[in-house]
Amino acid sequence: LQRRHQKVFEEAPGPVITPEMRAKIGSICAEAVAKINYIGAGTIEFLFEDGEFFFIEMNTRLQVEHPVTEAVTGLDLVEWQIRIARGEPLPLAQDAIVCNGHAFEARLNAEDPRRGFRPASGRLLYCDLSYRQDEVRLDSGVAESSDVPPFYDSMLAKIIVHETDRPQALQKLRGGLAGIQLAGVATNRQFLT
């Protein structure tokens, strides 16, 4: 899900794409990168509408949303990217990769939903992102006393969850978001829940 061309939620697998369509898309994407002899981490983005998919772009790098893929595959894509850079073979072939369960990633941003999602800046007076660390993956680069300037990307943290099915993953995501404690800078936390 996007707002102003910025992703706010990512999920895997896509809930409206059948396993058969997912296999077809994966096959076409694998064929495309093989034809250009691309070796490395990358993402092919597409729009899916009315049962059809349309190519948007290829990003030749890991993207911010790579943890949802890691969650459903159990693979460390950063490690795999490093292996590729070293010239090492990957431990699994594409057809050996299995997806299990459902994953979400929500982006906690320094912005104020009550003011039209205007960017928020300031100093984090309180920051506790440790809630349910055993169940929720939280990637962040901020801590208490961090300055949040208005000049850069507004993302403060990514909250990533994985469960056996979509309803359970959504429940875990809501719990993880509810446990985030920040003060000093407006965020979209309430909007995300």
KAFENBEL-V687639 format. One record per residue. N is the residue number from 1. RES is the residue in three letters. PSI is psi in whole degrees, -180 to 180 (none if undefined). OMEGA is omega in whole degrees, -180 to 180 (999 if undefined). NEAR is the number of other C-alpha atoms within 12 Angstrom. Layout:
# KAFENBEL-V687639
n = (N:N)
res = (RES:RES)
psi = (PSI:PSI)
omega = (OMEGA:OMEGA)
near = (NEAR:NEAR)
This chain:
# KAFENBEL-V687639
n = (1:2:3:4:5:6:7:8:9:10:11:12:13:14:15:16:17:18:19:20:21:22:23:24:25:26:27:28:29:30:31:32:33:34:35:36:37:38:39:40:41:42:43:44:45:46:47:48:49:50:51:52:53:54:55:56:57:58:59:60:61:62:63:64:65:66:67:68:69:70:71:72:73:74:75:76:77:78:79:80:81:82:83:84:85:86:87:88:89:90:91:92:93:94:95:96:97:98:99:100:101:102:103:104:105:106:107:108:109:110:111:112:113:114:115:116:117:118:119:120:121:122:123:124:125:126:127:128:129:130:131:132:133:134:135:136:137:138:139:140:141:142:143:144:145:146:147:148:149:150:151:152:153:154:155:156:157:158:159:160:161:162:163:164:165:166:167:168:169:170:171:172:173:174:175:176:177:178:179:180:181:182:183:184:185:186:187:188:189:190:191:192:193)
res = (LEU:GLN:ARG:ARG:HIS:GLN:LYS:VAL:PHE:GLU:GLU:ALA:PRO:GLY:PRO:VAL:ILE:THR:PRO:GLU:MET:ARG:ALA:LYS:ILE:GLY:SER:ILE:CYS:ALA:GLU:ALA:VAL:ALA:LYS:ILE:ASN:TYR:ILE:GLY:ALA:GLY:THR:ILE:GLU:PHE:LEU:PHE:GLU:ASP:GLY:GLU:PHE:PHE:PHE:ILE:GLU:MET:ASN:THR:ARG:LEU:GLN:VAL:GLU:HIS:PRO:VAL:THR:GLU:ALA:VAL:THR:GLY:LEU:ASP:LEU:VAL:GLU:TRP:GLN:ILE:ARG:ILE:ALA:ARG:GLY:GLU:PRO:LEU:PRO:LEU:ALA:GLN:ASP:ALA:ILE:VAL:CYS:ASN:GLY:HIS:ALA:PHE:GLU:ALA:ARG:LEU:ASN:ALA:GLU:ASP:PRO:ARG:ARG:GLY:PHE:ARG:PRO:ALA:SER:GLY:ARG:LEU:LEU:TYR:CYS:ASP:LEU:SER:TYR:ARG:GLN:ASP:GLU:VAL:ARG:LEU:ASP:SER:GLY:VAL:ALA:GLU:SER:SER:ASP:VAL:PRO:PRO:PHE:TYR:ASP:SER:MET:LEU:ALA:LYS:ILE:ILE:VAL:HIS:GLU:THR:ASP:ARG:PRO:GLN:ALA:LEU:GLN:LYS:LEU:ARG:GLY:GLY:LEU:ALA:GLY:ILE:GLN:LEU:ALA:GLY:VAL:ALA:THR:ASN:ARG:GLN:PHE:LEU:THR)
psi = (138:154:126:43:16:130:138:-40:141:148:155:135:162:128:-17:2:122:158:-35:-44:-38:-42:-41:-46:-45:-41:-44:-41:-43:-40:-40:-46:-31:-39:-29:8:37:130:120:177:148:166:131:122:143:160:133:121:133:41:3:156:148:127:135:-60:164:131:121:59:169:144:169:-32:10:-25:-26:-37:-43:-40:-43:-18:-20:15:149:99:-28:-45:-43:-38:-41:-41:-44:-44:-31:-7:12:151:151:148:-14:146:160:-44:-7:-6:126:137:135:134:-157:142:149:151:128:139:117:116:150:87:157:103:-29:-13:41:27:33:144:142:142:168:-159:136:111:-29:138:108:106:20:-4:126:39:-26:-17:-23:128:131:116:123:156:18:159:174:138:2:139:135:98:159:3:-10:-178:139:1:127:-36:159:131:119:132:157:137:178:-28:171:-48:-41:-38:-41:-41:-44:-39:-46:-41:-42:-41:-39:-29:-8:130:111:146:146:-26:133:143:171:18:-49:-36:-38:-31:none)
omega = (-178:171:-177:178:175:179:178:176:170:175:177:-5:176:-172:-178:-179:-179:176:179:179:178:179:179:179:179:179:179:179:179:178:-179:-179:177:-179:179:-180:180:177:180:177:179:180:172:180:179:175:178:-178:177:176:179:177:-175:-180:174:-177:171:176:-176:180:170:179:-179:-175:-179:179:178:176:178:-177:-177:179:-176:-178:176:-175:176:177:-179:178:179:178:179:-180:179:-178:-180:174:177:-175:-179:172:-178:-176:177:-180:-177:176:179:174:-175:-179:174:169:176:-179:176:-175:174:-179:-174:180:-179:-180:178:-180:175:177:178:178:-179:-179:175:-178:177:-178:175:-179:-173:-176:175:-179:179:-177:-173:175:179:177:-177:176:-179:177:177:-177:176:172:178:-178:-179:-169:-172:174:-175:-176:176:-176:172:177:-176:179:178:177:-178:179:-174:180:179:178:178:179:179:178:179:178:179:178:-179:-177:-180:-179:179:174:177:-179:177:177:178:-175:-179:178:-178:-178:999)
near = (18:13:16:10:8:18:22:29:32:33:37:35:32:27:19:18:22:15:16:12:19:23:19:17:25:23:17:19:27:23:16:20:21:13:11:12:10:19:25:27:25:27:27:26:19:20:17:19:12:9:15:16:21:16:18:13:14:20:19:16:21:24:22:29:32:31:35:37:35:34:34:32:24:21:23:21:29:21:20:25:24:19:18:19:16:13:12:15:16:23:16:13:10:16:12:11:18:19:27:21:28:34:41:46:41:43:40:42:38:36:32:22:20:15:12:14:20:19:26:32:27:23:22:25:20:19:25:24:29:23:23:22:20:13:22:34:29:31:25:25:18:28:23:22:18:21:24:30:20:18:13:15:19:33:32:37:34:36:48:44:43:38:27:21:23:24:18:18:31:31:23:33:39:27:24:38:39:25:24:32:24:32:24:22:33:31:36:34:35:25:24:31:23)
